[in-house]
Amino acid sequence: MNDEPPPTVMIVGAGLGGLTLAILLQRAGIEYQVFEKTPEIRPFGSAIALGPNILPLLTQLGLYEEFMAISKPVNHITIHKAQDMRRMGAVDIEEHIERSGYSSYICSRPDFYDLLISQIPKSRISFGKRVLSLVQGDNGAQIQTADGGVYEADILVGADGGYSAVRQAMYERLKKKGLIPSTDLEKMALNHTTMVGVTRPLDLDKYPLLRQQHKSFSRADWVIGHGPFTWSYFSLTNNRIGWGFGTQILTEELQLENDSSRSSDWGPESTQALCGQIQDYKVPIGGTMGDLIHETPRDSISRMLLEEKLFETWYHQRTVLIGDGQGPVNAMEDAVILANAIYEIRAVNSENITTAFQDYYVERYPHAVDQLKFIPDRGIIPVLSQKPSKRYEEKLLAERLAANSASIASSSGFVATAASAV
């Protein structure tokens, strides 16, 4: 096929999206390096739910069995009323199995981080690399980090979250050129705040309701409180609970109060006051939210401000963004589609790279969900289609032809050599 060497890639941000992209590039034989601003990865304590849109990817990467060992299936979520813990209804999740062939699973986010990062060579992640600026043109992209480092590659991927340093640097350059919609420069709307945590292993004698399900399915309860308050939890492996509390931000005063910490990352900051506010809220398994908080290590409690905004500009020249404030599952889906688009690049030049970015944008912008690599149908509803990979189809055809030739040669006693193959 006479393809040139694939493009080199810099990934800024070692979140779930960045790590997923790194694994995919590693499997595709594409040179890459991950740059993470923190000295080490310390994922916040929370539960993360992965369903039929991500499990096929884990299957294809050969990580399905390892993921099963750190997760629990969720077959339904029971909804309760806070006043008397009366059962209001349930959300049935078992239909996922019939619809897609996969169930939904819950695990702790740190456990999932460990699984992903175990697939990446340590030399491929550079820590303590906070991006200060970027320069890009027809020959590639270059970043400068706070420690004075300068790095360059054919493609730069910003996977560093809603307050992405890569996006801000890219937007600043586009703003000077008058090439960016004014809506992309507006602040994100702050509408919700949440606090999450993962407990230590619990004494099941203290929580007998967990004992009924702890060996198989996750116990999942959601409590509708007074006004804008809700709280929930999922039972995890090793007798742990992943819990969360959320509230809408309905007043300008609350928005102003939280505005100063908008740019902070997930972490244990600003949690003390909120912990005190919710400690007496009851939970269906017995006890209160305060009991669960007491069983949670301080560094496993995090507070997050949830903003709403859909950016229009996802790429420019040699720079592209993934998971820009959309959440971890969407960031992982972005990584799949972008990895496929990069894989299709046969010659490294600006035109081909822009085409790859456009293909990625066309697939992800309208949906931002459910677009994965080719997966065999396992349920009554087929996996959503994806733009076929011509390069992948050619590779499969070449492999089949090579296998057929080897079979014919073996049966005829003919052995191909360098001379006879010419």
Secondary structure, DSSP 8 states (H G I E B T S, - for coil): --------EEEE--SHHHHHHHHHHHHHT--EEEEESSSS----S-EEEE-TTTHHHHHHTT-HHHHHHHEEEE-EEEEEETTTTEEEEEEE-THHHHHHS--EEEEEHHHHHHHHHTTS-GGGEEES--EEEEEEETTEEEEEETTS-EEEESEEEE-S-TT-HHHHHHHHHHHHHT-S-GGGGS--EEEEEEEEEE-----TTT-HHHHTTTTSS--EEEEE-STTEEEEEEE-GGG-EEEEEEEE--SHHHHHHHHTTTT--SBSTT-HHHHHHHTT-B-TTSSBHHHHHHTS-GGGEEEEEEEE---S--EETTEEE-SSSS-HHHHHHHHHHHHHHHHT--S-SHHHHHHHHHHHHHHHHHH-SS--S-----SSS--------HHHHHHHHHHHHHHHHHHHHHHHT----HHHH-
